[in-house]
Amino acid sequence: MSLQYFGVASGGCRAAANYIVHFFESVGLPLPGVFLDVQISPAINISLLAPLQSIWLTMVILRGTNMSTAFGNTVATANVIMITIWERIFIVVGLMHSDTSNWTDDFCPNGASGVLSGASVIFYAFNGFDAVGTLAEEIPNPEKLVPRGLLGALAIVTVAYIGIGFALTGMVKYSELDDVAPFAHAFVVKKVAWAFYMITFSAVLNCWASSFASIMAQPRLLYAVAKDGLIPELFKKLDPVTKTPIKGTIIVGGLTAFCSGFLDFSTLSMTVSFGILFVYVFVGVGLLRIRYASLLKANPADEAKFSFALPAYTISMFFGSLAYHQGYAMVAWVCGAIVAVTFGLFVLIWMRHGDGDKSGAQFLCPCIPFVPLISIAANTHVALSLGLPPLVNVVVYVLLCSLLYISYGSSHSKLATRQRRGLRAPLNGNGESGRAE
């Protein structure tokens, strides 16, 4: 989640900078060279405009909760209005200026691998829907309303995304789409000036809204983690006037400015998509362990099968997909055979133990173990279709977080402190331990 917040905040600032630069170039008033991107290497692209927006948004948040709430509500309201009205206008106008040959000629030029890569890239646009689950304690009848709200929102966004995709690729052939500001560029090509202005304003507003929400949420997440002692205490110190985690906000804003200033939008979006896809892989692994680990303790033979099958399935799926996307067919076939064998072991476990342990659960995943197994396979394969750079970025991020935990969190956590003191009482809501029994 931390990676998601950093990536969305930095990516939003970078995308807004791209649209602003493209806007002024299109109207014949190019910005000074200092505000233009400078390509240093394939992995580093310097921008001054993106970090300036990050600093500006951070300063708004530092003004306190009232200012942040007012700004957030204003941007969110304008954003919703623009999306609900302008989205329909864009689709209709775009379809009116579409050329059907753009859809039929050279259809699916990159084959199945291109479809997978496209699915993994657009996953960035679907970040944040998991936040609906955090509202479960605040709404009545969450067993029905949370799934309905989540699936309904996903359906609306999916339909809108498909409609916009049709309109965009109908106006401009896919190979000629602008990588920086595709929507605005499409209307420039078709000489629809009023639509160009509206789409640029809408896109920049949307980018600011997502970046603002992420920069504001990240220090709160770090505040909660710092209360448990896993990261330094400076992240849980609140400003006496604004009552906000001021030091955490400054650090988050600074890191967001750094990332948006040195990494282009493509790198940021693919890294976030890769990381979140693998979060869902771990969710599937965790779900299988929750359902079967304790239940199988009474049956040592099946417990041994499960203990072998789960890591073997996950690791083989990872290396098999990686080998497939990198062109190592023999390795992919060997890993695929291991995946098939371990899948068979899960079928045997399912035949003997059904859906596993359901005691105390109110939200149940159906069709265990098959839904988690499919989720692990699909998310792994789609994530690795993005290539090696996002994998390297996520591995580096995980290693840095692990280093922080090993060097600080493991020795300062409230749970570790309790265990060293021999306390058995549970932690209270503030992360403090109670009295020993």
C-alpha positions in Angstrom: 0.0 0.0 0.0 2.9 2.3 0.8 4.3 1.7 -2.7 0.9 2.4 -4.2 0.5 5.7 -2.5 4.0 6.8 -3.5 3.5 5.7 -7.1 0.1 7.2 -7.5 1.1 10.5 -6.0 4.3 10.8 -8.1 2.6 9.5 -11.2 -0.2 12.0 -10.8 2.2 14.9 -10.6 4.2 13.7 -13.5 1.1 13.1 -15.7 -0.3 16.6 -14.8 3.1 18.1 -15.8 2.9 16.3 -19.2 -0.6 17.6 -19.9 0.4 21.2 -18.9 3.5 21.1 -21.1 1.5 19.7 -24.0 -1.2 22.3 -23.6 1.1 25.3 -23.8 2.9 23.8 -26.8 -0.4 23.2 -28.6 -1.6 26.8 -28.1 1.7 28.2 -29.4 3.1 29.3 -26.0 5.8 26.7 -25.2 7.1 26.8 -21.6 10.8 27.8 -21.0 13.2 24.9 -21.4 13.8 24.6 -17.6 10.2 23.2 -17.3 10.7 20.6 -20.1 11.7 17.0 -19.5 15.3 16.0 -19.9 16.1 12.4 -20.7 19.3 11.4 -18.8 19.1 7.6 -19.3 16.4 5.0 -20.2 15.5 4.9 -16.5 15.9 8.6 -15.5 13.9 11.4 -16.9 14.2 14.8 -15.1 11.2 17.1 -14.8 11.0 20.3 -12.7 7.3 21.0 -13.2 6.2 17.7 -11.6 8.0 18.1 -8.2 6.8 21.7 -8.0 3.2 20.4 -8.1 4.1 17.9 -5.4 5.5 20.6 -3.2 2.5 22.8 -3.7 0.1 20.0 -2.8 2.2 19.1 0.3 2.0 22.7 1.5 -1.8 22.7 1.2 -1.8 19.5 3.4 0.5 21.1 6.0 -2.0 23.9 6.5 -4.1 21.5 8.5 -7.1 19.3 8.4 -9.6 22.1 7.6 -7.6 23.4 4.7 -7.0 19.9 3.4 -10.6 18.9 3.7 -11.8 22.1 1.9 -9.3 21.7 -0.9 -10.0 18.0 -1.2 -13.8 18.4 -1.3 -13.5 21.2 -3.9 -11.2 19.2 -6.2 -13.2 16.0 -5.7 -16.5 17.8 -6.4 -15.2 19.4 -9.6 -13.6 16.1 -10.6 -16.8 14.2 -10.2 -18.7 16.8 -12.2 -16.1 16.7 -15.0 -16.1 12.9 -15.1 -19.9 12.4 -15.1 -20.5 15.1 -17.7 -17.3 15.3 -19.8 -16.8 11.6 -20.0 -20.0 11.1 -21.9 -19.3 14.1 -24.1 -15.8 12.8 -24.9 -17.1 9.4 -25.9 -19.8 10.8 -28.1 -17.6 13.4 -29.8 -14.8 10.9 -30.1 -17.0 8.4 -31.8 -18.4 11.0 -34.2 -14.8 11.8 -35.3 -13.7 8.1 -35.5 -12.5 6.1 -38.5 -13.6 2.5 -38.3 -10.5 1.4 -40.2 -8.5 2.2 -37.1 -10.3 -0.6 -35.3 -10.3 -3.2 -38.1 -6.9 -2.8 -39.8 -4.0 -4.5 -38.2 -6.2 -5.9 -35.4 -4.4 -7.2 -32.3 -0.9 -6.6 -33.8 1.0 -7.8 -30.7 -1.1 -11.0 -30.1 -1.9 -12.4 -26.7 1.3 -11.1 -25.1 0.2 -7.5 -26.2 -3.2 -8.1 -24.6 -1.5 -9.2 -21.3 0.9 -6.2 -21.3 -2.0 -3.9 -21.9 -4.0 -5.4 -19.1 -1.1 -5.1 -16.7 -0.5 -1.4 -17.7 -4.1 -0.3 -17.3 -4.3 -1.9 -13.9 -2.8 1.3 -12.7 -6.2 3.0 -13.5 -8.0 0.5 -11.2 -6.0 1.2 -8.0 -7.9 2.3 -5.0 -11.0 0.2 -5.2 -9.8 -2.0 -2.4 -10.3 1.1 -0.1 -14.0 0.3 -0.2 -13.3 -2.6 2.1 -12.0 -0.3 4.8 -15.5 1.2 5.2 -17.0 -2.1 6.4 -17.2 -1.0 10.0 -19.0 2.3 9.1 -21.9 1.1 7.0 -25.0 -1.1 7.8 -25.2 -4.6 6.3 -21.6 -4.6 5.0 -21.9 -8.2 3.9 -24.1 -7.1 1.0 -23.3 -3.4 0.5 -19.5 -3.7 0.3 -19.5 -6.3 -2.5 -22.3 -4.4 -4.3 -20.5 -1.1 -4.0 -17.2 -2.6 -5.1 -18.5 -4.5 -8.0 -20.7 -1.6 -9.1 -17.9 0.8 -9.1 -15.7 -1.6 -11.0 -18.4 -2.1 -13.6 -18.9 1.6 -14.1 -15.2 2.3 -14.5 -14.7 -0.6 -16.8 -17.5 0.4 -19.1 -16.2 4.0 -19.1 -12.7 2.9 -19.8 -13.8 0.7 -22.7 -15.9 3.6 -24.2 -13.0 6.0 -23.9 -10.6 3.5 -25.4 -12.9 3.0 -28.4 -13.3 6.8 -28.9 -9.5 7.4 -28.5 -8.3 4.7 -30.9 -11.1 5.6 -33.3 -9.9 9.1 -33.6 -6.2 8.3 -33.9 -4.6 5.0 -35.0 -3.1 3.3 -32.0 0.5 3.5 -33.4 0.1 7.3 -33.7 -1.2 8.0 -30.1 0.8 10.5 -28.1 2.6 8.9 -25.2 2.5 12.1 -23.1 -1.1 13.4 -23.4 -3.0 11.0 -25.7 -6.5 12.5 -25.1 -5.6 16.1 -25.7 -3.4 15.2 -28.7 -6.3 13.3 -30.3 -8.5 16.3 -30.2 -5.7 18.5 -31.6 -5.4 16.1 -34.5 -9.1 16.3 -35.2 -9.1 20.1 -34.7 -11.8 20.0 -32.0 -10.4 23.0 -30.0 -13.1 23.3 -27.3 -12.8 19.6 -26.5 -9.0 19.9 -26.3 -9.3 22.6 -23.6 -11.9 20.6 -21.6 -10.0 17.3 -21.7 -6.7 19.1 -20.6 -8.5 20.8 -17.7 -10.2 17.5 -16.7 -7.0 15.5 -16.9 -5.0 17.9 -14.8 -7.7 18.1 -12.2 -8.0 14.4 -12.0 -4.2 14.0 -11.6 -4.2 16.6 -8.8 -7.0 14.9 -7.0 -5.3 11.5 -7.0 -1.9 12.9 -6.0 -3.4 15.0 -3.2 -5.3 12.0 -1.8 -2.2 9.8 -1.8 0.1 12.4 -0.3 -2.5 13.0 2.5 -3.1 9.3 3.1 0.5 8.1 3.2 1.6 10.0 6.4 -1.5 8.6 8.1 -0.5 5.1 7.2 3.0 5.7 8.4 1.6 7.3 11.6 -0.3 4.0 12.3 2.9 2.0 11.6 5.0 4.2 13.8 2.6 3.8 16.7 3.5 0.1 16.6 7.2 1.0 16.7 8.0 -0.4 13.3 9.4 2.9 12.0 11.0 5.9 13.8 8.8 7.9 16.2 9.1 11.1 14.2 6.4 9.7 11.9 3.9 9.7 14.8 4.5 13.2 16.1 1.6 15.6 15.5 1.8 19.3 15.0 0.2 21.0 18.1 -1.8 23.5 16.0 -2.9 21.6 12.9 -3.0 18.1 14.5 -1.4 16.6 11.5 1.7 14.3 11.3 3.8 17.2 10.0 7.2 15.6 9.8 5.7 12.5 8.1 3.9 14.8 5.6 7.1 16.7 4.8 9.1 13.5 4.2 6.3 12.0 2.1 6.0 15.2 0.1 9.8 15.3 -0.4 10.0 11.7 -1.6 7.1 12.2 -3.9 8.8 15.3 -5.4 12.0 13.3 -5.8 10.3 10.4 -7.5 8.1 12.6 -9.8 11.2 14.6 -10.7 13.4 11.7 -11.8 11.0 9.0 -13.0 8.6 9.3 -15.9 5.0 8.3 -15.8 5.5 5.0 -17.6 8.1 3.8 -15.1 5.9 4.9 -12.1 2.7 3.4 -13.4 4.2 0.1 -14.3 6.0 -0.2 -11.0 2.8 0.4 -9.1 0.8 -2.0 -11.2 3.5 -4.7 -10.7 3.6 -4.2 -7.0 -0.2 -4.2 -6.5 -0.6 -7.3 -8.7 1.8 -9.1 -6.4 -0.1 -7.9 -3.4 -3.0 -9.9 -4.7 -0.8 -12.9 -5.2 0.1 -12.7 -1.5 -3.6 -12.3 -0.7 -4.3 -15.6 -2.5 -1.4 -17.3 -0.7 -2.6 -16.0 2.7 -6.2 -17.0 2.0 -5.2 -20.6 1.3 -3.1 -20.8 4.5 -6.0 -19.4 6.6 -8.4 -21.9 5.2 -6.3 -25.0 5.4 -3.2 -24.6 7.6 -4.9 -25.2 11.0 -7.5 -27.7 9.6 -4.8 -30.0 8.2 -2.8 -30.3 11.5 -5.0 -33.3 12.4 -3.9 -35.0 9.2 -0.1 -35.0 8.9 -0.1 -36.6 5.4 -2.3 -33.9 3.9 -0.5 -31.2 5.9 2.7 -32.3 4.2 1.1 -32.1 0.8 -0.2 -28.6 1.5 3.2 -27.4 2.9 4.9 -28.6 -0.3 2.1 -27.6 -2.8 1.6 -24.0 -1.8 5.2 -22.7 -2.1 6.0 -25.0 -5.0 2.9 -23.7 -6.9 3.6 -20.1 -6.2 7.4 -20.2 -7.0 6.9 -22.3 -10.1 4.3 -20.0 -11.4 6.6 -17.0 -10.9 9.7 -18.5 -12.6 7.5 -20.2 -15.3 5.9 -16.9 -16.2 9.2 -15.1 -16.1 10.8 -17.7 -18.4 7.8 -17.5 -20.8 8.0 -13.7 -21.1 11.8 -13.8 -21.5 11.7 -16.5 -24.2 13.0 -19.5 -22.2 10.5 -22.1 -23.4 12.1 -25.2 -21.8 12.2 -23.6 -18.4 8.6 -22.5 -18.8 7.5 -26.0 -19.7 9.3 -27.5 -16.6 7.7 -24.9 -14.3 4.3 -25.5 -15.9 4.6 -29.2 -15.2 5.3 -28.5 -11.5 2.3 -26.1 -11.4 0.1 -28.9 -12.9 1.3 -31.4 -10.3 0.8 -29.1 -7.3 -2.6 -28.0 -8.7 -3.5 -31.7 -8.6 -2.4 -31.9 -4.9 -4.8 -29.0 -4.1 -7.6 -30.9 -5.9 -6.9 -33.9 -3.6 -6.9 -31.7 -0.5 -10.2 -30.1 -1.7 -11.8 -33.5 -2.2 -11.0 -34.5 1.4 -11.4 -31.2 3.2 -13.7 -29.1 1.0 -13.4 -25.4 1.3 -11.4 -25.6 4.5 -11.9 -23.9 7.8 -14.8 -21.4 7.7 -15.2 -20.9 11.5 -15.7 -17.3 12.6 -15.6 -15.9 9.0 -18.2 -13.4 7.8 -16.8 -12.6 4.4 -16.1 -15.9 2.6 -14.3 -16.3 -0.7 -16.2 -18.9 -2.8 -14.7 -21.9 -4.6 -11.7 -22.5 -2.4 -9.0 -23.4 -3.3 -9.6 -22.7 -7.0 -10.2 -18.9 -6.9 -7.0 -18.2 -5.0 -5.0 -20.5 -7.2 -6.4 -18.8 -10.4 -5.7 -15.4 -8.8 -2.1 -16.4 -8.0 -1.5 -17.6 -11.6 -3.3 -14.8 -13.4 -1.8 -11.9 -11.4 1.7 -13.4 -11.5 1.6 -13.9 -15.3 0.1 -10.5 -16.0 2.6 -8.7 -13.7 5.6 -10.3 -15.3 4.4 -9.4 -18.7 5.5 -5.8 -17.8 9.1 -6.9 -18.1 12.2 -6.8 -15.9 12.4 -3.1 -15.0 9.2 -3.0 -12.8 10.3 -6.3 -11.2 13.7 -4.8 -10.3 12.1 -1.6 -9.0 9.7 -3.5 -6.7 12.5 -5.8 -5.5 14.6 -2.8 -4.6 11.7 -1.2 -2.7 11.0 -4.4 -0.8 14.7 -4.8 0.1 14.8 -1.2 1.4 11.7 -1.8 3.5 13.1 -5.1 4.8 16.4 -3.3 5.7 14.4 -0.7 7.7 12.5 -3.5 9.5 15.7 -5.4 10.3 17.7 -2.4 11.4 14.9 -0.7 13.4 11.4 -2.2 13.4 12.3 -5.7 14.6 14.0 -4.3 17.8 11.6 -1.3 18.5 8.2 -2.8 17.7 5.7 -2.9 20.6 5.2 -6.6 20.1 9.0 -7.3 20.4 9.1 -5.1 23.5 6.3 -7.1 25.1 8.0 -10.4 24.3 11.3 -9.2 25.8 9.6 -8.2 29.0 7.7 -11.4 29.2 4.3 -9.7 29.1 1.3 -11.8 28.0 -1.4 -9.2 28.0 -2.6 -8.0 24.6 -1.8 -4.7 23.1 -4.4 -2.0 23.5 -5.7 0.4 20.8 -2.6 2.7 21.2 -0.1 -0.1 20.6 0.8 -0.2 24.3 0.9 -3.4 26.2 -1.2 -4.0 29.3 -0.1 -5.5 32.6 1.4 -8.9 32.9 -1.0 -11.6 34.2 
